[in-house]
Amino acid sequence: MTRYVMAIDLRRCVGCQTCTAACKNANATPPGVQWRRVLDI
């Protein structure tokens, strides 16, 4: 099974959640379905 990874430089992250929106757009998921979740800690 193929698994994909998203590498993020946390020193440059501003918490805008654009990575989540880009993943949702690229995979054309319906509203309410989210393949990638980014947790703010």
C-alpha positions as CSV (number, residue, x, y, z in Angstrom):
1,M,0.0,0.0,0.0
2,T,1.4,3.4,-1.0
3,R,1.5,6.1,1.7
4,Y,2.3,9.7,1.0
5,V,4.0,12.1,3.4
6,M,3.9,15.9,3.6
7,A,7.1,17.5,5.1
8,I,6.7,20.8,6.7
9,D,9.3,23.2,8.1
10,L,7.8,24.1,11.4
11,R,10.1,27.0,11.8
12,R,8.4,28.7,8.8
13,C,4.8,27.5,9.6
14,V,2.4,30.4,10.4
15,G,-0.6,28.2,11.1
16,C,-2.6,29.3,8.1
17,Q,-3.9,25.7,7.3
18,T,-3.2,26.2,3.6
19,C,-1.6,22.7,3.5
20,T,-4.9,21.2,4.6
21,A,-6.8,23.2,2.0
22,A,-4.3,22.2,-0.7
23,C,-4.6,18.5,0.2
24,K,-8.4,18.7,0.2
25,N,-8.4,20.5,-3.2
26,A,-5.9,18.1,-4.8
27,N,-7.9,15.0,-3.7
28,A,-11.4,16.5,-4.5
29,T,-12.8,15.3,-1.2
30,P,-16.5,16.1,-0.5
31,P,-17.5,18.6,2.3
32,G,-16.9,17.1,5.7
33,V,-14.3,14.6,4.5
34,Q,-10.7,15.3,5.4
35,W,-7.8,13.1,4.5
36,R,-5.1,15.3,6.2
37,R,-5.6,16.9,9.5
38,V,-3.2,19.4,10.9
39,L,-3.1,19.8,14.7
40,D,-2.1,23.1,16.3
41,I,-0.1,22.3,19.4
